[in-house]
Amino acid sequence: MIRLVASTFAALALAVTSIAGHAQAFPSKPIRLICPFPPAGSVDIASRAIAGELSKILGQPVTVDNRPGAGGNLGGAEAARSAPDGYTLFMTTSGINAINPALYAKMPFDPIKDLTPVVALVSLSNVLAVHPSVKANSVAELTALAKAEPGKMTYASSGSGTSIHMSAEMFKHLAKVDILHIPYKGSAPAITDLLGGQVMMMFDNIPSALPHIKAGKLRALAVTGAKRDPLLPDVPTVAEAGVAGYESGVWFGLAVPAGTPKDVITRLNEAAVKGTGSPEFIKRMTEQGYTIIASTPDQMAEMNKAETARWGPIVKASGAKAD
């Protein structure tokens, strides 16, 4: 009996040591962070900011791999197919998790079942920006123009199903206007065409639109959050501007392939939360309009549920569809 008890304790000690050793050993090689949108957009900005912090904290290079397309679905499918070992991270968004499943007839992956939450990192509002050639200095004037010529005004988005797309669809639904959607593979190419006048307006993430607004190359008419943004204090919210009940935003967070060991997820969460507290990260994010969240995996999972319940009915009411 004594020998049996001793051997049992020895086995348990070995198991605990093995688990601890596994956690301490991770990571032992470079990590890939898949960003499902092109360089220079808001998701890419956040991806590169946290990748730099993770590299320092984890002691291994964390490299951003841009895989744009299909509103983030191409990058998400790539992440879902990757080995569940913690060496592939995915910068997901509330749009990919909650909007895409309601928008796309066929999803190449299930963002809830095929990916596991690690940390919700940051959130931000969008801004309704128009090309200077658009003869509207307010949301009311823009709405009047759209109603005068249904279907002739155009708006750009970073892809079907993104928060930028659905912010516009919510506006169309609540303001009762008909504006043509022109989707792009990311915010950066969409902004490029907006600056060139190929499209007339866009509900862009504030960080990527802000430099062009400050330079006078775009005109900001409203922000999409529940309250005014500190970086654009003189710009009203869409609701303040006369579209009652309007509120839209987005958050970004890290996820890993389903089946990734829990101790690895815990290690990644701890490193990411620590990274969001660095002075460099805080400065970079807040100066560009992001709000830092730094959640637990469980909190991120609850955020996914809340976003799904919120956006599903809005997508259905908008009638928006994507192939």
Beta strands, then each sheet from edge to edge (+ up, - down):
strand 1: 31-35
strand 2: 62-66
strand 3: 88-93
strand 4: 115-130
strand 5: 154-157
strand 6: 180-183
strand 7: 201-205
strand 8: 219-223
strand 9: 249-257
strand 10: 291-292
sheet 1: 2+ 1+ 3+ 9- 4+ 7- 5- 6-
sheet 2: 2+ 1+ 3+ 9- 4+ 8-
sheet 3: 2+ 1+ 3+ 9- 4+ 10-
end
